[in-house]
Amino acid sequence: MERIPISHQLSPSSWNRFEECPRKYWLSRQRLPRRASMPASLGNAIHNSMEEICNLDVTDRDDLETEWLSKSMKEILDKHWKIEKKLFLETPRKPQWKPHLISKAREGFIGALNILFTRISLDKKKFSEVSIRDWKNLQSILLLNEGSLASEDGKLIGRLDLLVDDLDVNGKSKGWIVADLKTGKPPKKDLNERVVRQLLFYRDLLKETTPKHPLVTAEGWYSANTEVYSADGESVLDDARTAWEMMKLTKSPFLGTPGPNVCGFCEFKAWCPDWWVARNNGQLSDSTMFRDEVVKLIRFDETSGAALFERQIAAGDEGEVTESEIRFGGFLKDSAFEQISDLISSEYDGPIYLGSARAEGKIIHLGYWSEVLKWSPLLESIRVN
Ligand code: SF4
């Protein structure tokens, strides 16, 4: 089949981003400076440690050897934690690295392995009792570990965490399980729409690219509570291809769909006018403890970090702002202090985006958890001529 030149590819995460807010997806493709996050680094450390331990070469080791697993897990996790820390600190926009969260990564790693152990009834054993023979058994049911999938037309791509042979009590294969390892908060009851879409996408892409497949099921493995959640439903690939068509980059931005959940952790607010218009219209709340602002700096005291801000009101749909009578004080420290000092020394005097300011009464506090950036609504793609 002749491959068509592909301008973009749809992955489960880009599809989800597009469905959440098309403008967020459009902005994510503009090569804007990315923001690191501790949950993402923690998830990567667990995923990469799982990948490495599952691939551990034990072919020449004694089948009866025990008391090796915890030591190998520690070495592997420590290595990946170090790699994540380096990547985190090299990312242009970042909050503070939290070294103590390695204990959470360790718990997640143990949780993920425990789920895997249930597949060959190893879950009754202590880690110290797991032998090399057990490990070889475990590896024999892993059909793919971090495997890449791509549709024949090149439009759809995905990376499977694990493809597991689903054995019955007699050790006979009943089919395949597409397992996606989840390191975030487990659902209270059912999987949310995003995760279901993602799991079904992996299932259906695997089926499409592997014509001789047995029964394939899709599961989300939540390391935090070692629970498995199944996803069922019709194929999502037609919907994915329809979305692919709509995700072709255009010169002007896609429509924004602001809302408290979708905008809450959006890393592109400094470049998006829509959330600020929604805030000014009362569609988004301005009374949350952590909030974002678009302001003008009236005064700043470099000794104490005290500042006086004036809120800038949205004056159109394209990020234009105008002055207001709303003034409030703030205290800046850590990286927020450095960022505002840099803006002042560059003689910038335009509107400023304050991200994650902690409100206490009429005063806001900004520190390592916050961001101070130029307000820079992006109205034209820098990637399309
Ligand atoms: S801030 Fe909200 S509206 Fe704007 S891109 Fe992000 S999610 Fe979409």
Residues whose N, C-alpha, C, O or C-beta is under 5 A from the ligand:
A	BS01	SF4	C21 R23 K24 G256 T257 P258 V262 C263 C266 K269 C272 D274 W275
